[in-house]
Amino acid sequence: MNRRQILGTLGLLGALLATSNPVFAERQITDMAGRRIEIPDKVEKVYAIGHCIPIVGAVAPQKLANNYHLSEAALRFLPPVFIENKVIPNTGNSLSDEEVMKMAPDLVVMEKIPGAQERADRLQERLKTPVLLVDLDMLQYKQAFTFLGELLQQPEQGRKLADFVATNMDPIAEKAKSIAQDQRVRVYYAEGPDGLSTNPAGNSHTQVLDFVGGINVAKVTNLPDEGMSSVSLEQLYIWQPDVILAWTPAADRLTTWKAIVENPLWQKVKAVKAGQVLQVPWIPFSWFDRPPSSNRILGTFWLAQTLYPQTFQFDMTTLTQEYFRLFYHKEISAAEVRYLLDLARPTAAASR
């Protein structure tokens, strides 16, 4: 091979390396559990496991590869970028390893919970795909948005979401501390089709209630993996909550709300007798829980003002519109905001 051929070959090799470097380039990221993970330099497709779907969608909906099964009502309140070309699991909220491999994400985002580090390491080994943990604790939202903004190469969006939390949500926790103990509202979180399942204070599924200064009346054990605890009506007769928050996956059919307000046995409970059984707004995701993700931010404003209208006085129309614009990338009208807020107070007659 003469000198000209050698130089030509080296030039071609250099060109190939130059064009291929971005594909193989990697960067090191420290996730919110302190794990050092190598990820592709350019992230285009993200598999968000379960509770992480809303928060990944808030930061980079165009990179979110999957979503939940959502009702038609919920789909109307989300933009195409949140819906189109998303993989939906056949059952439950998680995809099988085979489905994820077929999806070929650049990385996987999982919630940081007890035991998650070991599960993330095992999943990463099986999928041969980076798995990063993000903290969904409400007190860590600013850090989570900043982290995901950098991770998904959307730093400006991450900062906007963190700033929204700092400006609008953080002051609620401070103000809630000033509410006198004898002025705090006693609340029962009714889950399951009959309303006789719940979670105690200190649980991620009831963190919104703790955050706004409500008293969770449920004196039950916090189960492993924070599953629902079964309770009895006799316990409700003793606890006597001022307000009941009703939630069920079949919220559009008001399954849990009806089970409570239409059952004569529940009439012995103070909240039911006073007409204070509230359906948690659920469009496009529950405003209070399930998933316990960034969708709870909007529910924080709603619940704070609902429980303590003298202490928290928000312009819920403007705040809800701003939230939808920033977190769901969707413009909604004042009439649509009113529709969403009215979901909390259905009537038995209208729901039949």
C-alpha positions as CSV (number, residue, x, y, z in Angstrom):
1,M,0.0,0.0,0.0
2,N,1.6,3.3,-1.1
3,R,1.6,6.5,1.0
4,R,-1.4,8.0,-0.8
5,Q,-3.5,4.8,-0.2
6,I,-2.4,4.8,3.5
7,L,-3.4,8.5,3.9
8,G,-6.7,7.8,2.2
9,T,-7.5,4.8,4.4
10,L,-6.6,6.8,7.5
11,G,-8.8,9.7,6.4
12,L,-11.7,7.3,5.8
13,L,-11.2,5.7,9.2
14,G,-11.1,9.1,10.8
15,A,-14.3,10.1,9.1
16,L,-16.0,6.9,10.3
17,L,-14.9,7.5,13.8
18,A,-16.0,11.1,13.8
19,T,-19.5,10.1,12.6
20,S,-19.8,7.2,15.0
21,N,-18.5,8.8,18.1
22,P,-21.8,10.5,19.1
23,V,-23.5,7.1,18.8
24,F,-21.1,5.4,21.2
25,A,-20.3,8.3,23.5
26,E,-21.4,7.9,27.0
27,R,-21.7,10.2,30.1
28,Q,-21.7,9.3,33.8
29,I,-24.7,10.2,35.9
30,T,-25.3,9.9,39.6
31,D,-28.9,9.1,40.2
32,M,-31.0,10.1,43.2
33,A,-30.0,7.0,45.1
34,G,-26.3,7.8,44.7
35,R,-25.6,5.2,42.0
36,R,-23.1,6.0,39.3
37,I,-24.5,4.9,35.9
38,E,-23.2,5.3,32.4
39,I,-25.8,6.4,30.0
40,P,-25.8,7.3,26.3
41,D,-24.7,10.9,25.5
42,K,-28.0,11.4,23.7
43,V,-31.2,10.1,25.2
44,E,-34.2,9.9,22.8
45,K,-36.4,7.1,24.3
46,V,-37.2,6.6,28.0
47,Y,-39.1,3.7,29.6
48,A,-40.7,5.2,32.8
49,I,-41.8,2.5,35.3
50,G,-45.1,3.0,36.9
51,H,-45.2,6.1,39.1
52,C,-42.5,7.8,37.1
53,I,-44.7,8.3,34.0
54,P,-46.2,11.7,34.9
55,I,-42.9,13.2,36.1
56,V,-40.9,12.0,33.0
57,G,-43.8,13.3,30.8
58,A,-43.6,16.7,32.6
59,V,-40.0,17.1,31.7
60,A,-39.8,15.4,28.2
61,P,-43.1,14.0,26.9
62,Q,-41.5,13.5,23.5
63,K,-39.0,11.1,25.0
64,L,-41.5,9.2,27.1
65,A,-41.9,5.8,25.4
66,N,-44.9,4.4,27.4
67,N,-48.0,5.4,29.3
68,Y,-50.9,4.0,31.3
69,H,-54.2,2.8,30.1
70,L,-56.1,6.1,30.3
71,S,-59.8,6.9,30.0
72,E,-61.3,8.9,27.1
73,A,-61.9,11.7,29.6
74,A,-58.2,11.8,30.6
75,L,-57.0,11.6,27.0
76,R,-59.0,14.7,26.1
77,F,-56.9,16.7,28.6
78,L,-53.5,15.5,27.3
79,P,-51.7,16.7,24.1
80,P,-50.8,14.3,21.3
81,V,-47.1,14.3,22.4
82,F,-48.2,12.6,25.7
83,I,-50.3,10.0,23.9
84,E,-49.2,9.1,20.4
85,N,-46.7,6.3,19.8
86,K,-46.6,5.3,23.5
87,V,-46.4,1.6,24.4
88,I,-49.3,0.6,26.7
89,P,-48.9,-2.6,28.8
90,N,-51.4,-5.4,28.2
91,T,-52.0,-5.7,31.9
92,G,-51.1,-3.6,34.9
93,N,-48.8,-0.6,34.6
94,S,-45.5,-2.3,33.9
95,L,-44.2,-3.9,30.8
96,S,-42.5,-7.3,30.7
97,D,-38.7,-7.5,30.1
98,E,-39.4,-8.8,26.6
99,E,-41.7,-5.8,25.8
100,V,-39.1,-3.4,27.1
101,M,-36.3,-4.9,25.0
102,K,-38.5,-4.7,22.0
103,M,-39.1,-1.0,22.8
104,A,-35.3,-0.5,22.9
105,P,-35.2,2.5,25.3
106,D,-32.0,4.4,25.8
107,L,-32.6,4.2,29.6
108,V,-35.1,3.3,32.2
109,V,-36.4,5.5,35.0
110,M,-37.6,3.9,38.2
111,E,-38.9,5.2,41.6
112,K,-36.4,5.4,44.5
113,I,-38.1,3.4,47.2
114,P,-36.8,0.9,49.9
115,G,-35.1,-2.0,48.1
116,A,-35.1,-0.2,44.7
117,Q,-31.4,-0.1,44.3
118,E,-31.1,-3.9,44.2
119,R,-34.1,-4.2,41.9
120,A,-32.7,-1.5,39.6
121,D,-29.3,-3.3,39.4
122,R,-31.0,-6.6,38.6
123,L,-33.2,-5.0,36.0
124,Q,-30.3,-3.2,34.4
125,E,-28.4,-6.5,34.1
126,R,-31.3,-8.3,32.5
127,L,-32.1,-5.5,30.0
128,K,-28.6,-4.4,29.4
129,T,-30.0,-0.9,29.6
130,P,-29.2,1.9,32.2
131,V,-31.7,2.1,35.0
132,L,-31.8,5.3,37.1
133,L,-33.6,6.0,40.3
134,V,-35.6,9.2,40.9
135,D,-37.0,10.3,44.3
136,L,-40.7,11.1,44.1
137,D,-41.0,12.3,47.6
138,M,-42.9,15.6,47.5
139,L,-40.1,17.3,49.5
140,Q,-37.6,16.3,46.8
141,Y,-39.6,17.5,43.7
142,K,-37.3,20.4,43.0
143,Q,-34.2,18.1,43.0
144,A,-36.1,15.5,40.9
145,F,-37.1,18.0,38.2
146,T,-33.6,19.4,38.1
147,F,-32.1,15.9,37.9
148,L,-34.5,14.8,35.1
149,G,-33.9,18.0,33.2
150,E,-30.2,17.3,33.1
151,L,-30.7,13.6,32.5
152,L,-33.0,14.1,29.6
153,Q,-31.2,17.1,28.2
154,Q,-34.1,19.4,29.0
155,P,-32.5,21.6,31.6
156,E,-34.6,24.7,31.0
157,Q,-37.8,22.7,31.4
158,G,-36.5,21.0,34.5
159,R,-35.8,24.5,36.0
160,K,-39.2,25.8,35.1
161,L,-40.9,22.9,36.9
162,A,-38.6,23.3,39.9
163,D,-39.3,27.0,40.1
164,F,-43.1,26.4,39.9
165,V,-42.8,24.1,43.0
166,A,-40.6,26.6,44.9
167,T,-43.0,29.5,44.1
168,N,-46.3,27.8,44.5
169,M,-46.1,24.6,46.5
170,D,-43.3,25.1,49.1
171,P,-45.1,28.0,50.9
172,I,-48.0,25.6,51.6
173,A,-45.9,23.4,53.8
174,E,-44.7,26.4,55.8
175,K,-48.1,27.9,56.2
176,A,-49.6,24.5,57.2
177,K,-47.3,24.4,60.2
178,S,-49.1,27.4,61.6
179,I,-52.5,25.7,61.7
180,A,-53.4,25.1,65.3
181,Q,-53.8,21.4,66.2
182,D,-57.4,21.9,67.3
183,Q,-58.2,23.5,64.0
184,R,-56.8,20.7,61.8
185,V,-59.3,18.8,59.7
186,R,-59.6,15.0,60.3
187,V,-59.6,13.1,57.1
188,Y,-60.1,9.5,56.0
189,Y,-58.7,8.4,52.6
190,A,-61.2,5.8,51.3
191,E,-59.7,3.4,48.7
192,G,-60.9,0.2,47.1
193,P,-64.4,-0.5,45.7
194,D,-66.1,-0.4,49.1
195,G,-64.0,2.4,50.6
196,L,-62.7,0.2,53.4
197,S,-59.1,0.2,52.4
198,T,-56.7,3.0,53.2
199,N,-53.1,4.1,54.0
200,P,-51.8,5.8,57.2
201,A,-50.0,9.0,57.8
202,G,-46.4,9.0,56.7
203,N,-47.2,6.8,53.7
204,S,-46.3,8.1,50.2
205,H,-49.9,7.5,49.2
206,T,-51.2,10.0,51.7
207,Q,-48.3,12.5,51.6
208,V,-50.5,15.3,50.2
209,L,-52.7,15.1,53.3
210,D,-49.6,15.3,55.6
211,F,-48.2,18.2,53.5
212,V,-51.2,20.5,53.8
213,G,-51.7,19.9,57.5
214,G,-54.6,17.5,57.6
215,I,-55.0,14.8,60.2
216,N,-55.1,11.3,58.8
217,V,-57.5,9.4,61.1
218,A,-56.4,5.9,59.9
219,K,-54.6,4.2,62.8
220,V,-53.3,1.3,60.7
221,T,-49.9,-0.3,60.1
222,N,-47.9,0.9,57.2
223,L,-47.7,-2.3,55.2
224,P,-44.6,-3.5,53.3
225,D,-44.3,-1.7,49.9
226,E,-47.0,0.6,51.3
227,G,-50.0,-1.5,50.2
228,M,-53.5,-0.7,51.3
229,S,-54.7,-1.7,54.8
230,S,-58.2,-3.1,55.3
231,V,-60.4,-1.3,57.9
232,S,-64.0,-1.8,59.2
233,L,-66.9,0.5,59.5
234,E,-66.7,0.0,63.2
235,Q,-63.3,1.7,63.1
236,L,-64.8,4.6,61.0
237,Y,-67.5,5.0,63.7
238,I,-64.7,5.5,66.2
239,W,-62.4,7.7,64.1
240,Q,-65.3,10.0,62.9
241,P,-63.5,11.9,60.1
242,D,-64.7,15.4,59.2
243,V,-63.9,14.7,55.5
244,I,-63.6,11.6,53.4
245,L,-61.5,11.5,50.2
246,A,-62.7,8.8,47.8
247,W,-60.5,7.2,45.2
248,T,-60.7,4.2,42.9
249,P,-59.3,3.3,39.5
250,A,-62.9,3.4,38.3
251,A,-63.2,7.1,39.3
252,D,-65.2,7.9,36.2
253,R,-67.9,5.6,37.5
254,L,-67.6,7.0,41.0
255,T,-67.4,3.4,42.4
256,T,-66.0,4.2,45.8
257,W,-67.9,7.5,46.2
258,K,-71.2,5.7,45.6
259,A,-70.3,2.8,47.9
260,I,-70.0,5.3,50.7
261,V,-72.8,7.9,50.1
262,E,-75.4,5.3,49.1
263,N,-74.9,2.8,51.9
264,P,-77.0,3.6,55.0
265,L,-74.4,2.0,57.2
266,W,-72.0,4.8,56.4
267,Q,-74.5,7.5,57.5
268,K,-73.2,7.0,61.1
269,V,-69.9,8.6,60.0
270,K,-69.7,12.3,60.6
271,A,-68.3,13.2,57.1
272,V,-71.0,11.3,55.3
273,K,-73.8,12.8,57.4
274,A,-72.4,16.3,56.7
275,G,-72.1,15.7,52.9
276,Q,-68.3,15.9,53.1
277,V,-67.4,12.9,50.9
278,L,-65.2,14.2,48.2
279,Q,-64.3,12.4,45.0
280,V,-60.6,13.0,44.3
281,P,-60.3,14.7,40.9
282,W,-58.7,12.1,38.6
283,I,-58.2,13.8,35.2
284,P,-55.8,13.1,33.6
285,F,-54.1,11.5,36.6
286,S,-55.4,11.4,40.2
287,W,-54.7,14.7,41.9
288,F,-54.0,13.0,45.3
289,D,-52.4,9.7,44.7
290,R,-51.9,6.6,42.5
291,P,-49.6,7.4,41.0
292,P,-47.9,9.3,43.9
293,S,-45.9,11.4,41.4
294,S,-45.8,15.0,40.2
295,N,-49.6,14.9,39.5
296,R,-49.9,15.4,43.3
297,I,-48.7,19.0,43.0
298,L,-52.0,20.1,41.6
299,G,-53.8,18.1,44.2
300,T,-51.9,19.9,46.9
301,F,-53.4,23.3,45.9
302,W,-56.9,21.7,45.7
303,L,-56.8,19.9,49.0
304,A,-55.1,22.8,50.9
305,Q,-57.8,25.2,49.8
306,T,-60.6,22.6,50.3
307,L,-59.6,21.8,53.9
308,Y,-58.6,25.3,55.0
309,P,-60.3,27.9,52.8
310,Q,-59.4,30.7,55.3
311,T,-55.7,29.9,55.3
312,F,-55.2,29.0,51.6
313,Q,-56.8,31.2,49.0
314,F,-55.6,30.4,45.6
315,D,-56.8,31.5,42.2
316,M,-57.4,27.9,41.2
317,T,-58.3,28.7,37.6
318,T,-55.1,30.5,36.9
319,L,-53.0,28.0,38.9
320,T,-54.6,25.0,37.2
321,Q,-54.1,26.4,33.8
322,E,-50.5,27.2,34.6
323,Y,-49.9,23.7,35.9
324,F,-51.5,22.1,32.8
325,R,-49.4,24.3,30.6
326,L,-46.1,23.4,32.3
327,F,-46.6,19.8,33.4
328,Y,-49.0,18.4,30.8
329,H,-48.0,20.7,27.9
330,K,-51.7,21.5,27.4
331,E,-53.6,24.7,27.3
332,I,-57.0,24.4,28.9
333,S,-59.9,26.9,29.3
334,A,-61.4,28.4,32.4
335,A,-64.5,26.3,31.7
336,E,-62.4,23.2,31.6
337,V,-60.8,24.0,34.9
338,R,-64.3,24.4,36.4
339,Y,-65.3,21.0,35.0
340,L,-62.2,19.4,36.6
341,L,-62.8,21.1,40.0
342,D,-66.5,20.1,40.0
343,L,-65.5,16.4,39.7
344,A,-64.8,16.6,43.5
345,R,-68.4,17.1,44.5
346,P,-70.7,14.8,42.5
347,T,-74.3,14.3,43.7
348,A,-75.9,10.9,44.2
349,A,-78.8,11.8,42.0
350,A,-76.6,13.0,39.2
351,S,-74.3,10.0,39.3
352,R,-77.0,7.3,39.0
